[in-house]
Amino acid sequence: MVYKSWYGFGLVALCMAITIIFSYSISGTWDARYMQMFHAQAEAFLQGRVDLPVTWTHDLIPFNDKLFLALPPLNGFLITPFVYLFGDKFTETIFALILYAFLIVIQFIYVEKFAADKDIWQRSLLFVFLALGTMLLPCAVISTSWFNAVLSSCIFLSLAWLTLYYAETLKQDVLAISFLALASMSRFHLALILPIFIIKAWMTRYKGKLNALIALSVPAALFMVFVLWWNWVRFGNPFSLNYDDHAYAAFFQETIQKHGFHNLVYIFPNIYHGILAFPELITQFPFFKIDEVGNGILAISPLFIYILVSKHQDKPWYNFASWHNFAWLCIAIIAIPVFTHFSTGWRQFGYRYFLDFFPFVAFLLLQSKVKSTSPLSLFCIALSIWFNIFGTIMVLNPKQFGV
């Protein structure tokens, strides 16, 4: 047990140290990379207001001569104590590293739990891949408000899945659904899987017990009450997010005017840039160019391909008593609002919306037949780390490599 604790601490500390050094090396400071939306929101909260007294308009919703942040407010609440204690010294760059630290600790637990049948070398490599070879690293280092939003939601979404999977009591199931409700406070569309989490818990352990169903539904009900209150306190209408009024980047203007904020025509661009798009290979170091609209996860983190080629001995696909099938169901439901959204996440490396699926995809990978010590897997892990490190640099310092 002592050995295992030191092994876990060492792996997490190593990846954390690499990420901290990498993040600091980008600019030599902990200054914010871009406008700090959640920091500004926290300052507003501390002044007893929910509108933002700022000069920019990007991703803000104008209403009654006031500006309100279009992004859901979880990070605003999370960062408020730090802003209160440290003021402007606590930037969203530092905040992102704290979120990343929590997230990789959870991913280490994922590896130890869901890949327990693999040896220590395989588990170590799988953890390094998840920590340094996936979108967790670019999100933590780029650390703008948009990337921090998916980091925080991924923390609570990961906890929700882990808790639901191992739950044995009603309290644990309620806790799992509470974690999902918290994740939804950072990414509202994640609330779409609240009903199936409730049904999964109820059908697995409490079928026919109405009191249990009511208890399981309480976190979802509280989330709905919060959203209604949040809309009312900002816009005087509990049933309107006023999302269509938010000021978006000029980059999207023509697209939104033509097709709106959500449309089926956005499905292919999201699938291409989110899953498939391979970076352009060149002869100059670091030997590839990024696409700021997005590079596909299967291209920049190719170890995930094992999910598609591994065959699980599960019940029929439509039987969601299978945890693998249930994970795919969650992915499919979340994909509906994500893939029909006008933006793929520009400006970025990779596909930041992938973190909406990350806990389920990580689970499927760890449960697959992947052998991370094989030459092909080692190549995939090394390539993933290469892409995610240098892709991040090219987003933050586009001229560094002259490509």
HUDA-V247154 format. One line per field, one symbol per residue. ss: DSSP state (a for helix, b for strand, c for the rest). psi: psi as a letter, one per 40 degrees, with the letter a starting at -180 (. if undefined). A space follows every 10 residues. Layout:
BEGIN
ss=???
psi=???
END
This chain:
BEGIN
ss=caaaaaaaaa aaaaaaaaaa aaaaaaaccc ccccccaaaa aaaaaacccc cccccccccb bbbccbbbbc cccaaaaaaa aaaaaaaaac caaaaaaaaa aaaaaaaaaa aaaaccccca aaaaaaaaaa aaccaaaaaa aaccaaaaaa aaaaaaaaaa aaaaaaccca aaaaaaaaaa aaaacccaaa aaaaaaaaaa aaaaacccca aaaaaaaaaa aaaaaaaaaa aaaaaccccc ccaaabccca aaaaaaaaac cbcccaaaaa aaaaaacccb bccccccbbc ccccccaaaa caaaaaaaac cccccccccc ccaaaaaaaa aaaaaaaaac bccccccccc caaaaacaaa aaaaaacccc ccccaaaaaa aaaaaaaaaa aaaaaacccc ccc
psi=dddddddddd dddddddddd ddddddeeie iidahgdddd dddddeefie ihgidiehfi hhhffihihd iieddddded dddddebedg iedddddddd dddddddddd dddefdeiid dddddddddd deeaeddddd ddfidddddd dddddddddd dddddeieid dddddddddd dddeedgdee ededdddddd ddddefhehd ddddddeddd dddddddddd ddddeeheeh efdeeihiid deddddddea dhideedddd ddddddhhih hieihfeiii hedihiddde gededdddeh hhgiiidehe dhdddddddd ddddddddee idheeihihb gdedededdd ddddddeaeh geeidddddd dddddddddd ddddddgded ef.
END
